[in-house]
């Protein structure tokens, strides 16, 4: 079953529908294992017809395990059943194979989950993703714990069945019990593998959950800073596309600056996200449009101030309004200049052909020509 829709930007969609798909998928696989356990026990001759197991029943592993033990006891107690001495071996081989198949499904789901998280862009890092991660982790952990219990239970049941079969031969009973302890029917490496899978799931879930929590906190901090952009008069006069793109660049630049303290987000992920959002040429064009709009607004305001016929300029309230407008323009100019400077620094520090050399995280000296794209930002 394919449970990861991936688009052409290698971005994976992890949402609540995926949790439901995974749960349904694991239920089907659990039912397959349960039916395999029940089918592994030889049938006892009886007059009543045998109804084959069906996947539509959604058989639980716990019920199948108890049913498996019951069928083993029935076979052992049947006096008319002529079983071969090595029947326990055949049952054990079939059970081992079935358990391994289900264990590989769970292990594959665990590894695939974190591989997909590595492919996710920060655009999809949010509270919902954190909740989905917790839900998937709980689902997989529950399935792993059920499988561990079922392995121990089936191993005990098969051990009793093995001893009962070997006891019918009437020789070397103690020696056979000792061999059964040394060579159990269930593959021991399976339990060790399950323990490692559980450990892997817990460690990586803790790692990604912490990273998501730190990013969400960082994102909230940056978006709180961005609230001031709502009051920018000139910015709000621009086309909606230009305005949103400037806010996007401002967001990533601020995110990059705040991320340098704790390195919550890998720098390559920030580069990828910003490059997918828009190219440097498009960003420079947005800066130019915003700058020209500010120049036009300042020029218009200067012409108004030169006019002597404007009545509100003579009132105190009118002068105060003009001061507030100029104060807003000044804030926009500072924001635009700061954003351009930080965006230029971001390009210089992340350029594949480095302009400056760094040692121990500190910039040392210039080692190459400045990229053409950053020269336009001077």
N, C-alpha and C positions, 0 to 999 in steps of 0.2 A: 504493500500500500504506500502510495506517495503522499506524504502529509506535509510537504513544504512547497507552496507556490512561490516561485522565484521569477522576478521580472528581469528585463534586459540590463538593469544596473546592478545585478546580483544582490538585490535587496529582498530579504525574506519577509513574508508576512506572518507574524506571530500574533494571533488574536484569540479571542474566546472561542471562536468556532473551531480552531485547531485543537483546543482542549477536548471538546466534544468528540472530534474525529479520532483523537488518540485514545480516549476512553473506550469508544466503540471498537476500535481496532484491537486493543488489548483484551477486551472482553471476548472477541472472536478467537484470538489466539489462546486465551485461557480455556475457552470451551473446547478448542481442538486438543489441547493437552489433556483435559479431563476425559474426553471421549477416548483418547489414545490409551490412557491408564485403564479405563474400564474394558477396552477391547483387548488389552494385553493378557488378561487372565483367561485361561482355557475354559470353554463353556462346559457346564455340567449337563449331562443327559437328563432330560425331563420331558414330560408330555406336553408342557405348555410351550407355545411358540416364543422365540426370542425376538424381541423388538430391537432393531439396531439403534444405536444412539444417533441423535441428530443435533446439528449446530443451532437449530432454531430454538432449542430449550435454554440457551445461554447458561450452560452448566458452569457452576462455580467450582474453583479448584478445591476448596475445602470439602464440598459435597462429593466431588469425584474421588478425593483421597479416602474419605470414609467408605464410599461405595467400593473402592478398590480393595480395602482391607476386609470388608464384609465378603466379597467374592472369593478372596484368598482363603478365608476361614471356611467358607462353604466347600471349596475344592478340597481343603485339607481333611474336613470331616466326612466327606463322601466316601463310603466304603466301596462303592461299586465303580469308582473312577480309577482306571488304570493309567496312572501318570508315569512318565519316564522319570528316572532319578534326577536328571538334569533339567527338569522343567523350569526350576527356579532360575537357571542361567538364561534360558530363552526369554522368560518374562523380564529378568533384570536387564538384558541387552536392549529389549524393546523400550522399557521404561527409561533407561539412560539416554537413548537416542531421542525420545520425546521430550525429556527434560532439557537436554542440550539445545534442541531446536527452540524451545520457548525462552531459555536463558539467553540465547544469541539474539533473539528478538528484543528482549529488554535491554541488553547491553548495547545493541545497535541504536535503540531509541535514545539512550542516555548520551552516547557519544554524538549522535546527530543533533541533539538539542543544542549542545554547546558549540558545535561547528556552525550551526545556523545563527546562533547569537553573535559569533565572531563576524559573520557576514552582514549583520544588521547595521544600517547607517544610524547616526545619532538622531536623525530626523524622527526615528521611530522609538527612541528611548523616552519612555513616559511611564506614568503610574500604571496604566493598563498593562504595559509590557511586564512590569514588575509583578503584577497580580497573576498574569498568565504564567510567568516563570515559576511562581510559587505553586500554582495549581498543577502544572506539569510535573514539578518535582514531587509533590505529594502523591500524584497518581502513580508515578514510576516507583516511588519509595514503597507505596502500599503493595504494588505488584511484586516487588523484590522481596519484601517481608513475607508475603503469602507463599512465595516460591521457596524461601528458606524453610518455613514451617512445613510445607508439603514434602520437601526433600527429607527432612528429619523423620517425619511421620511414615513416609513410604519406605525409607530405609529400615525403620523398626519393623514394619509389617513384613517386608521381604525377608528380613533376618529371621523372624519367627517361622515364616513359610519354608525357608531353607532348612532350618534346624528340624522342622517337622518332617520334611521329605527325607533328610539324611538319617533321621532316627529310625525310619522304617527299615533301613538296611541292618540295623542292630549291631554295628561294629564301630569302634573308635569314636564313640559319641563325644567324649571330652576333647579328643584331638580335633574333631571336626568343628566343635564350638570355638576352639582356639583359632583355627584357620579362618573361620567366619569373622572373628574379631579382627584378624590381620588383613583379610581381603574382603571388605564389605561389598555388597552387591552394587550399591550406588557409587559412582565415580567420585572419589574424594576431591579431585581437582575442581569439580563443579562448585562445591561449597566455597572453596577458596576463591574461585573466580567471582562468585556472587558477593562475597565480602569485599573484594576489591572494587567491584562495580558500585556497591553502596557507598564506599569511601570516596570514590571518584565523584559520585553524584553529590554528596554532601559538601565536599571541598569546593567544587566548581560552582555549585549553587550559591554557597556563601560568598565566593569571590565576585560573581556577577551581580548578586543581590546588593552587595556593598557598593559596587561600582555604579549600579543604577540609582541607588539612594543618594550617593554623592553627586551624581550628575543632575538628578532632579532638584537637589538643593541649589546647585550652581545655576541651573536653568531658571529657577524662580528668582534668584538674585539678579541675574542679567535682565530678565523681563521686568522686574521692578524698576531697574534703572531706565529701561526703554519707555516707561510711562511718560517721561518728559517729552517724547517725540510727538505725542498727541496734541500738545499745545503749540507746536511750531507752525506759525501761520504760513510761511512761504512753502514749507514742505507739504502742507496740506493742499496747496494750490496746484501741485504737480499732478501729472497723470497717475492714475491708480497703480499702473504697472511700475512706473518709475519709483513711486513712493514706497511700494511694498518691497521692491528690490533693494532700495537703499536701507530699509529697515532690516532686511535679511543680512546684508553685508555688515551693518552695524552690530547685529546680533552675534555673528560669527567672530568678528573682531573682538568684541567685548568678552565673548566666551573664551577666545584664545588667550587674552590677557589674564583673566581670572584663573584659567586652567593651568597657567605656568607655575602657580604656587604648589598645587597638589598633584598635577598630572593625572587627573581623573580620566580624561579622554586622551587616547593615543593621538599624537600629532598627525600621523598619516590619515586618521579618520577625519580630523578637522579639514585637512587639505582636500580629501576626497569629497566631503560634503560641500565645501565651498566651491570646488571646481564643478560639481554637478549642478549647483545652484545657478552659477553664471560664470562666464569667462572673465579674465582680467580686462579685456577690451570692453566688454559690456559694462563692467564696474566703472571703468574710467569714464565711459560715456555718461553714466548716471551721475557721477561726481560733477562732470561738466554741465549737465543740465541743471543740477541743483545750484551750482555756483552762478550760472547765468541768471537763474531765477532770483537769487539773492541780490545780484548786482542790479537787476531791473527793479526790484522792490526798493533798494536803497536809493537808486537814482530818482524813482518816482517820489519817494519821501523827501528827498532833498529839494525837488522842484516845488513841493507843497510848502515846505518851510520858507522858501524864497518869496512866496506870494504874500503880499501884504493885505490882500482882500479876504483872506480866510479868517472868519470871525472867531472860530473856536481857539485859534492860536493866542488870542488876547486873554482868554479866560484861564483861570488856574486849573480847572478840571481838564481843559483842552491840552494845556501844556503837560499835565500829568499823563494824559493818554498818549501823547507823543513820546514821552519818556518810556512808557511801558512798551510801546511798539518798538522803539529803538533798542530797548533792553532785550526784547525777544529776538530781534534780528542779530544782535551781538551774540546771544546764546547759540543761535543756529550757526553762525559763522564759526564759533569756537568748536561746536560739535562736528561740523563738516571738516574743519582743519585737523582736528584730533583724529577723526575717522580715517582721513586720507593718510595721515602720518603713520597710524598704527597698521593700516592695510599695507602700506609700502614696507614697513618693517616686517610684517608677516610674510610678504612675498620674498624679501631678501633672505630671511632666515629659513624659509622652506624651499627655496629654489634648488632644483637638482644640481645645478652648477653653482656651487656656493660663492657668494660675493665676499663673505667674511668667514674667517676661520674661528672655530670655537674650541676651547680646551676646558675640560671639567665643567662644561655648561656656561662658561663665560666667553664673551666675544673678545678676540685678541687683535687681529689685524686684517686688512683687506688682502685677499689672495687672488682676485680676479676682477674682470670688468663688470660693471653694474649692468644687470639685465635691462633691455630696452623698455620693457613694460613699466619698470619702476622709475625710469628717467622721466616718463610722462607725468609722474605724480609729484615732481619737484616744483 
